[in-house]
Amino acid sequence: MADAPAHLPPPSADQAFCDVSALEGGNIDLPADMFVTTAAKGERHVIPTLSFLINHRPSGTRLLFDLGMRRDARILEKYGSFLAVDSGDDVPTSLAKGGLGPNDIQYVILSHCHWDHVGNTKLFSKSKFVVGSECQALFKPGYPEDPSSAFDSDTLPEGRTEYLDVQSDAWKPIGPFPRALDFFKDGSLYLVDAPGHIPGHLNALIRTSPDGGWLYLAGDSAHDWRLLRGQGEIAMFPGADGVLTCIHQDKAGAEQMMKRVMEVMAIPRVRVLLAHDDEWYDKEESKKAFFPGTIPSL
């Protein structure tokens, strides 16, 4: 018997929901063959590093999902040999366009702790940070204790970071996803365990209307839409030690996660956006979705 198609919880009476705006977090010029097997030889794309401002309608609580690129000399020195960084606007600048600043943000949710998603956490001195608990292993030790580490020890503020244990009883299945946390306990925002990319990777499932619209923020579950359309597979390339590797730490886990994202894509009124969604970013319709505008609900 074939598996039943995935579905999401229907709206309740007086259903809580969120408004979501895109934020600029910088741009990176990358070779496409790092991500997908069907990329043409020499194919490159300037891809955005997107952040998202989430406004919880009932409470007025403001959250950020990711902080864009970390911009410092160490990052440019470490990664500049194979990518071109176009700094562009950062998250604080994007917030300022709508009259907000870092002090107006109650929560910062990091999909994961790679340098192009953590931004400058020090600017958000009044925010509570939320991450997947498995990311703690990435900082044992971090930089500068371990000079070769890609993860700076001061990324997550001590005393203001909540490490979510995705194995706890609070995490329940939703749609095609085995583990999700109802963040506000009102069905408006779910944090989704998204294994495969790196430890602690989270996605977000957000209700964007009171009558059935959803937005799924897929983070780095996929870096190229061809992977989610069945038009290629995760690419392999030689690592620093010459051994073939890929952009994900757990390739099999990433493949399984992409299948789940494809399932949620098939549900009516679900919009899916990637953290590096150049296809959506390059469309004229996306321009009005950046703060102070909002992403239209389906």
C-alpha positions in Angstrom: 0.0 0.0 0.0 1.4 3.4 -1.0 2.1 5.9 1.8 -0.7 8.4 2.4 0.2 11.9 1.1 1.5 14.3 3.7 -0.9 16.9 5.1 -0.6 19.7 7.6 -2.9 20.6 10.5 -6.0 22.6 9.4 -6.6 26.0 10.9 -8.6 26.3 14.0 -11.0 29.0 15.0 -9.2 32.2 15.6 -6.0 30.6 14.2 -2.7 32.3 15.1 -0.3 33.0 12.3 2.8 35.0 11.4 3.9 37.7 8.9 7.2 36.9 7.3 9.6 39.3 5.5 12.8 38.5 3.7 16.0 40.3 4.7 19.3 40.7 2.8 22.2 38.9 4.3 24.9 39.2 1.6 25.7 37.3 -1.6 28.2 34.6 -2.6 29.5 33.6 -6.0 29.8 29.8 -6.1 30.3 27.0 -8.6 27.1 25.1 -9.1 28.9 21.8 -9.4 29.6 21.9 -5.7 25.9 21.2 -5.2 24.2 19.3 -8.0 25.5 16.7 -10.4 23.7 18.1 -13.5 25.4 21.6 -13.3 27.1 22.6 -16.5 30.9 22.8 -16.6 31.9 26.2 -15.4 28.4 27.1 -14.2 28.4 29.6 -11.4 25.7 31.6 -9.6 25.6 34.6 -7.4 23.4 33.3 -4.6 21.8 35.3 -1.8 22.2 34.4 1.9 18.7 35.1 3.1 17.4 35.9 6.5 13.8 36.2 7.5 11.9 38.4 10.0 9.0 36.6 11.6 6.3 38.6 13.3 4.0 36.6 15.6 0.7 38.3 15.1 -1.0 37.5 18.4 1.9 38.7 20.6 3.9 41.0 18.4 7.0 39.0 19.2 9.7 39.4 16.5 12.0 36.6 15.5 14.8 36.3 13.0 15.6 33.1 11.2 19.3 33.3 10.5 21.5 36.4 10.5 23.2 36.3 7.1 27.0 36.3 6.4 29.6 36.8 9.1 31.9 39.5 7.7 35.4 39.6 9.1 38.9 39.2 7.8 39.2 35.6 8.9 36.3 34.5 6.9 37.5 36.2 3.7 41.0 34.7 4.2 39.6 31.2 4.9 37.1 31.1 2.0 38.1 33.7 -0.5 40.2 31.3 -2.5 37.1 29.6 -4.0 34.3 32.0 -3.6 33.7 35.7 -4.3 31.9 37.5 -1.5 29.7 40.4 -2.4 28.9 41.9 0.9 25.7 43.8 -0.1 23.3 44.8 2.6 23.5 43.0 5.9 20.6 42.1 8.3 20.8 45.2 10.5 20.8 47.4 7.4 17.8 45.4 6.1 15.9 45.8 9.4 16.6 49.6 9.4 14.8 50.0 6.1 11.6 49.2 8.0 12.5 51.2 11.1 13.7 48.3 13.3 17.1 47.5 14.9 18.7 44.6 16.7 17.2 45.6 20.0 13.7 45.1 18.5 14.3 41.4 18.0 13.2 39.1 20.9 14.5 35.8 19.4 17.2 34.8 16.9 16.8 31.3 15.5 19.8 30.0 13.7 19.1 27.3 11.2 22.7 26.2 11.8 26.1 27.6 12.7 27.9 28.0 9.4 29.6 31.3 8.9 27.2 32.5 6.2 24.2 32.1 8.5 25.4 33.4 11.9 26.1 37.1 11.0 27.3 39.2 13.8 25.5 37.8 16.9 27.1 40.4 19.2 24.8 43.1 17.7 21.8 41.3 19.0 22.6 41.9 22.7 19.0 41.7 23.9 17.9 38.7 21.9 17.5 35.1 23.0 19.2 32.7 20.7 17.7 29.4 19.7 19.7 26.5 18.1 19.6 22.8 17.8 21.5 21.2 20.7 23.7 19.0 18.4 25.5 22.1 17.2 27.3 22.3 20.6 29.8 19.7 19.4 31.0 22.0 16.6 32.5 24.4 19.2 34.5 21.8 21.2 36.8 23.4 20.7 36.0 26.3 18.4 38.2 29.1 17.1 40.6 30.4 18.4 41.2 27.5 20.8 41.4 25.3 17.7 43.0 27.6 15.0 41.7 25.2 12.3 38.1 25.3 13.5 35.5 26.8 11.1 33.3 27.8 14.1 34.1 30.8 16.3 33.7 30.1 20.0 32.0 33.5 20.6 29.2 32.9 18.1 26.5 31.9 20.6 26.0 34.2 23.6 26.5 32.6 27.0 23.4 32.7 29.1 21.1 33.8 26.2 21.2 30.6 24.1 18.6 27.9 24.2 19.8 24.5 22.9 16.8 22.6 21.7 16.9 18.8 22.2 15.0 17.4 19.2 14.7 14.0 20.9 12.6 15.4 23.7 8.9 14.6 24.1 8.0 18.2 23.1 9.0 17.4 19.4 6.1 15.8 17.5 5.5 14.7 13.9 4.0 17.1 11.5 3.3 16.5 7.9 6.3 14.6 6.4 8.6 15.5 9.3 9.1 13.2 12.2 10.1 15.9 14.7 8.9 19.5 15.0 8.5 21.9 17.9 5.4 24.0 18.2 7.3 27.1 19.2 4.4 29.3 20.4 2.2 26.4 21.2 -0.6 27.8 19.0 0.2 26.2 15.6 1.7 29.3 14.1 5.4 28.4 14.0 7.1 25.0 14.0 10.8 24.4 14.2 11.7 21.3 12.2 14.6 18.9 12.9 16.4 18.9 9.6 19.3 16.4 9.7 21.9 15.9 7.0 23.6 19.2 6.5 25.5 19.7 9.8 24.6 18.9 13.4 21.8 21.0 14.8 20.3 22.0 11.5 16.8 23.4 11.8 14.1 24.4 9.3 11.0 26.4 10.0 7.3 25.8 9.1 5.3 28.9 9.5 1.5 29.5 9.2 1.1 32.6 7.1 -2.6 33.1 7.1 -5.6 32.2 9.4 -7.1 30.1 6.6 -4.4 27.6 5.5 -1.4 29.3 4.0 2.1 28.1 4.9 5.8 29.0 4.4 8.5 26.5 4.7 12.1 27.8 5.3 14.3 25.0 4.2 17.7 26.5 5.3 20.5 24.5 3.7 18.5 21.3 3.3 19.1 22.0 -0.4 21.3 24.6 -2.2 19.9 24.2 -5.7 16.3 23.8 -6.8 17.2 21.0 -9.3 17.8 18.7 -6.3 14.1 19.2 -5.2 12.8 18.7 -8.7 14.5 15.4 -9.3 16.8 17.0 -11.9 20.1 15.9 -10.3 21.7 14.5 -7.3 24.0 15.8 -4.5 27.4 16.5 -6.1 30.6 15.1 -4.8 33.9 16.9 -5.0 37.5 16.4 -3.7 37.9 17.7 -0.1 41.1 19.3 1.3 42.5 15.8 1.9 41.7 14.7 -1.7 38.9 12.4 -0.6 35.5 12.8 -2.2 33.0 14.7 -0.1 29.9 16.8 -0.5 28.4 20.0 1.0 26.5 17.9 3.6 28.1 16.1 6.5 25.6 13.3 6.2 24.8 12.7 2.6 22.2 10.0 3.2 20.5 12.1 5.8 20.4 15.1 3.5 18.9 13.0 0.7 16.2 11.8 3.1 15.5 15.4 4.3 15.2 16.6 0.7 12.6 13.9 0.0 10.6 15.3 3.0 10.9 18.8 1.7 9.6 17.6 -1.7 6.6 16.1 0.1 5.8 19.3 1.9 6.1 21.1 -1.5 3.3 19.0 -2.9 0.9 20.1 -0.2 -1.4 22.9 -1.5 -0.7 26.4 -0.2 2.8 25.7 1.0 5.6 28.0 -0.3 9.1 26.7 0.1 12.2 29.0 0.2 15.8 28.0 0.5 18.4 30.0 2.4 20.3 30.5 -0.9 17.2 30.8 -3.1 18.6 32.6 -6.2 15.7 31.5 -8.3 13.2 33.2 -6.1 15.5 36.2 -5.3 15.9 36.9 -9.1 12.2 37.1 -9.7 10.6 40.6 -9.8 7.9 39.4 -7.4 10.4 38.8 -4.6 11.3 42.5 -4.4 8.2 43.4 -2.5 8.8 40.6 0.0 11.7 42.3 1.6 11.2 44.2 4.8 9.2 46.4 5.2 7.3 44.4 2.7 6.1 40.8 3.5 6.1 37.5 1.7 2.6 37.0 0.3 0.7 34.0 1.8 -0.5 31.4 -0.7 
